Amino acid sequence: MLQNLPISGDDLWTAFQQTIEMVAVSGAIGFVVGLPMALLLVATAPGGIWPQRLINRSLGLLVNGVRSVPFIILLVALIPLTRLIVGSSIGTAAAIVPLAIGATPYFARIAEVSLREVDGGLVEAVRAMGGSRLRVMWEVLIPEALPGLVSGFVVTLVTLIGSSAMAGAVGAGGLGDLGIRFGYDEFSTAVIVIVVAILIVLVCGVQFLGDRLAARFDHR
């Protein structure tokens, strides 16, 4: 099938693995850092379990500031930081830095919405029984918001898939890089169609698994 194309099956497989690596690593970082940020935003908000106006506004401005920057601009703006961390501004490892930084506030805002929807009565009940703030977060907010957190993380992963393809424009590797170098630059419509088809299947697969997982955690 690929014998008349400027790419081989091995090229596709390598690009696919690079895309999975970029999305998985940056998604994991975004989740690990973004969830505490969301918890802090909810806890420090007016009426929260630890109202801190200055912290809430400062963190909110940081999250909104990063989220408002288009990814392609963020990708270029973070080149000095990327070089400092991984020693290069091109390649899969280099792309993970801006992807993770972009994913963290994105997931934090989505997670914040899910956490805010937790019944305040449950929070007050635990607080009335002497539960600490950390206990409220760990035993009430996160378990009750888990279906929404999973769904929000799936949305983040889908966004990262698109962003990883965009990162191919600056030599990040992956399916986006393959599509640009051998599809767009070589005027090969077939390569572009194949890359887009793989991305669609990947997105559908992630969405399907995420929906199933979210439904499993939903006890309503």
N, C-alpha and C positions, 0 to 999 in steps of 0.2 A: 504493500500500500504506500510505503514511504520511499520507494525506490526512485521515484522521479522528483522528489522534493529535496530542498537543500539541507534537510535535517534527517537524522536517523532515529530509530526507536530508542537508542541509548541516549541521544540528546534529549528527547522528550522525557525519558525516565529520570535523567539527572536533573532537568529543570523542574520536574514535578517534586522530586525530593527536596530540592532547594526551597521551593515554595512552601512545602509542608514544614520544613525546618524554620523558616522565617515566621510563619504564622503561629506555629506551636510555641516557640521560645518567646516571641514578643507577646503573644496572648497570655502565656503563663505569668510573665512579668507584669503585664497590665492587670491581671486578676489579683496577684499577690500584693501589689502596691495600691491598686485602685480601690479594693474593698476596704482597707483601713481608712483611706481618704474619704470614702462614702460614709463610713461609720462616724468619722470625726465631723463631717459636715452635718449629719443628722443630730449627733449628740450636742454639738455646740450651737445649733440653731435656737432661736427664741422658742421657749417651751420645751426644749430638749432636756435630756437627763444631765447635761453639763453646759448650760448656756454660757457661751463665751463669744461676745459679739465681734471682737477684734480678730480672733482666730478664725471664726466662721467667714467673715468678710474677706480676710486675706487669702484663705484657702480657696474661697469661691472665685476670687479674682484670678488666682493662679490657674485654676481649672478652666475658667471661661477663656482666659487669655490663650492658653495652649490650644483649646478646642476651636478657637476662631481662626487659627492659622491654617490655610489650605495645606494639605500634606506635601505637595510637591515643593512648596516654599519652605516648609518645616524641614524637609529632606535636605535642601540646599543650605539652609541656615545652620543646621546642626553638623555640617561637615567638619568644622574644627573640633567639636566635641567627639565626633565619631572617630576622627583620626587619633585623638588623645586616648580613647578607650581601647580601640581595636587595632590602631596603627595603620589604618587604611580607610579611604572613603568609598571604596568600591568592593563589591563582593557580598556574599550572603551575610556574613558576620557583621559587616558595616551597616547593612540595611536594617538589622535587628534593632540597632540603637534608636533611630528615629521612629521606627514602627512601635517600639515599646513605649517611647515617650508620648507618641500620639495616642496610643491605645489606653494608657493609664487614666487620663482625665475623662476620656470618652466613656470608659466603663464605669468610672467613679460616679458620673452624673446619672447613668442608667441605674446603677445599683442604689444610688441615693433615692431615686423615685420609688423603687421597690421597698426599701427600708422604711420610708415615710408612710407607706400604706399599711404597715403593721398596726394592729389594733392597739390604741393607746391604753385601753383598759388592762391588757396583759402586762404592759410595761409598768403601770401603776401598781398592779397586784404584786409583782416581783419586788418592786421598790418598797412597798408597804411591809413585806415580809423580811426586810433587811438586806435585800439583794444589792450587791455592789453594781457600779456602772458597767464594769467588765462582764459581770454575770448577766446583766440585762442584754448586753450586746451578744454574748456567746450563746445564751440559752433562750432568748426571746427573739431578738431582732433577726439574727441570721437564720435560725430554723424556720421562722414564720415567713420570711421573705425569700426562702431558698428557691421556690419555683421561678419567681421573678428574676432572681440573681442568675439562675441558669439560663433563662431566656435572654437576659441582657448580655450574658457572656457569649452566647451564640451569635447575637447581633454584632458584637464586637469582633468575633472571629470572621464573620462574613465581611465586615468592613476591612479587616486586615488582609483578607484575600485580595480584595480590590486594590488596596494600598500597596501590597507586595508586587502586584502586577505593574502598578504605576512606578514603583521603585526601579523597575527594569530599565526605565528611561535613562538612569544614571549608572548603569552597569551593575545592578545589584544581583543579577542572576535570576533564576527562576523562570516561570512561564512567561512573565511579562517581557523579560529580556530576550527570550527566545522569539516571541512574537514580533518584537521591534526589529531585532537584528536580521532575522531570516524571513519574516513576514513582510513588514512594512518596508525595510530598507532594500530587500531583494524583490519587492513587488510580487510576493507569493501569497495570493489570496487563500490558497489551501492551508498554508501554515497558520495564518490568522484564524481561519475557521476551526482548525484542530485545537489551537490554544484556547479559543473562546469556548469551545465545546467542553474541554477538560475543566475549565474554570467553572462553567455552569454545573457540571456534574459534581464537582467538589463542593460548591456552595449548597447545592440541593442535598448532598450527603450530610454535610455539617448541620444544616437546618433540620433535616429529618431526625438525626440522632439527638440533637438538642431538644427538639420538641418532645421526643419520647422520654428523655431524661427528666425534663421539666414536669411532664405529666405524672411521672413516677413519684416525684417529690411533693406533688400537690395532693394534700389530704382533705381538701374541701369536698 
